[in-house]
Amino acid sequence: MIMGIGLDVTELDRITQAYDKRPQFASRVLTEKEFALFGQMTGTRKMEFLAGRFAVKEAFSKAYGTGIGKLSFQDMEVLPGERGKPVVTKSPFEGNVWVSISHSSNTIVAQVILEK
């Protein structure tokens, strides 16, 4: 049974500006494991990764019904699974978490479905 659906659209420029202004923005959004992957990336891919994780966590908080505030970015973790597919490996939700991230030149879209 579907318990929640969340969608977030984020602009890559906005995330890049936040990171350029305050590099600690990345450690606020990313867990230790995510941050380790982020540190291995360069250029546009690095910012796409950060923006994608930001968008997934926003979408998750919408699907969960709380928004960011009651949930922290650190309460959720999204790591690459088999074949690189993003997988939510940590969250407060007990059930299946389905996630999809898509990128265009400046737009990042993430959708999360919570299923019990």
C-alpha positions in Angstrom: 0.0 0.0 0.0 1.3 3.5 -0.9 1.8 5.5 2.2 3.2 8.7 0.6 4.5 10.2 -2.6 6.9 13.1 -2.7 8.4 15.1 -5.6 11.0 17.8 -5.5 12.4 20.0 -8.3 15.8 21.7 -7.6 17.9 24.0 -9.7 21.5 23.0 -10.1 22.5 26.7 -10.0 20.9 27.2 -6.6 22.7 24.3 -5.1 26.0 25.3 -6.7 25.6 28.9 -5.3 24.8 27.6 -1.8 27.9 25.3 -1.9 30.2 28.1 -3.3 29.0 30.5 -0.6 29.3 27.9 2.2 31.1 24.7 1.4 29.8 23.2 4.7 26.4 23.1 3.0 27.5 19.8 1.6 28.2 18.3 5.0 24.8 19.6 6.3 23.0 17.8 3.5 25.1 14.7 3.0 25.7 11.8 5.5 29.3 10.7 6.0 29.0 7.9 3.4 27.4 10.3 0.9 30.1 12.9 1.6 32.8 10.4 1.0 31.4 9.7 -2.5 30.9 13.5 -3.1 34.6 14.0 -2.3 35.6 11.6 -5.0 33.7 13.6 -7.7 34.7 16.6 -9.7 33.1 19.4 -11.8 29.4 19.3 -12.8 29.0 15.7 -11.6 29.9 16.7 -8.0 27.1 19.4 -8.0 24.6 17.1 -9.6 25.3 14.5 -6.9 24.8 17.1 -4.1 21.6 18.5 -5.8 20.2 15.0 -6.4 20.7 14.0 -2.7 19.1 17.4 -1.6 16.1 16.8 -3.9 15.6 13.2 -2.8 15.7 14.2 0.9 13.2 17.0 0.2 10.9 14.6 -1.7 11.2 12.0 1.1 10.2 14.5 3.7 7.2 15.5 1.7 6.2 11.8 1.2 6.7 11.2 4.9 4.4 14.2 5.7 6.8 16.2 7.8 8.9 18.3 5.5 12.5 19.2 6.4 12.6 20.6 9.9 11.0 17.7 11.8 13.4 15.5 9.7 17.0 16.3 9.3 18.9 15.8 6.0 21.1 13.4 8.2 18.0 11.2 8.9 18.1 10.0 5.3 20.9 8.4 3.2 20.9 7.7 -0.5 23.7 5.5 -1.9 24.3 3.9 -5.2 22.9 0.3 -5.3 23.5 -2.3 -7.9 24.2 -0.8 -11.3 24.4 2.7 -9.8 20.6 3.0 -9.1 20.0 5.3 -6.1 18.8 3.5 -3.0 17.6 4.9 0.3 19.8 3.1 2.8 18.7 5.0 5.9 15.4 6.6 6.8 12.8 6.7 9.6 10.3 5.0 7.4 9.7 1.2 8.0 8.8 -0.2 4.6 9.9 0.1 1.0 11.3 3.4 -0.2 11.3 3.8 -4.0 13.4 6.7 -5.4 14.2 8.1 -8.8 16.5 11.0 -9.7 16.7 12.8 -13.1 18.9 15.6 -14.3 18.8 18.0 -17.2 21.2 20.9 -17.7 20.0 22.9 -14.7 17.1 20.9 -13.3 17.2 18.1 -10.8 14.0 16.1 -10.2 13.5 13.5 -7.5 10.5 11.4 -6.7 10.0 9.2 -3.6 7.3 6.6 -3.0 6.8 5.1 0.4 5.2 1.7 0.4 4.1 -0.7 3.2 
